[in-house]
Amino acid sequence: MQSNWAKVSTFDKKLKGFVKKDRLYFAADITLNIQKKENGFKIIAVAPYD
């Protein structure tokens, strides 16, 4: 059984609590660093929530 609540906190952990998942807003996204190589492209870094 999955909960509709997510545990959240501030970055410094001074504030903690729970919020309904449908009320969450994500202001960040995944960032990929890609380099062109001789035979195509290569992912060199992944930054989740950059």
Secondary structure, 3 states (H helix, E strand, C coil): CCCCEEEEECCCCCCEEEEEHHHCCCCCCCEEEEEEECCEEEEEEEECCC
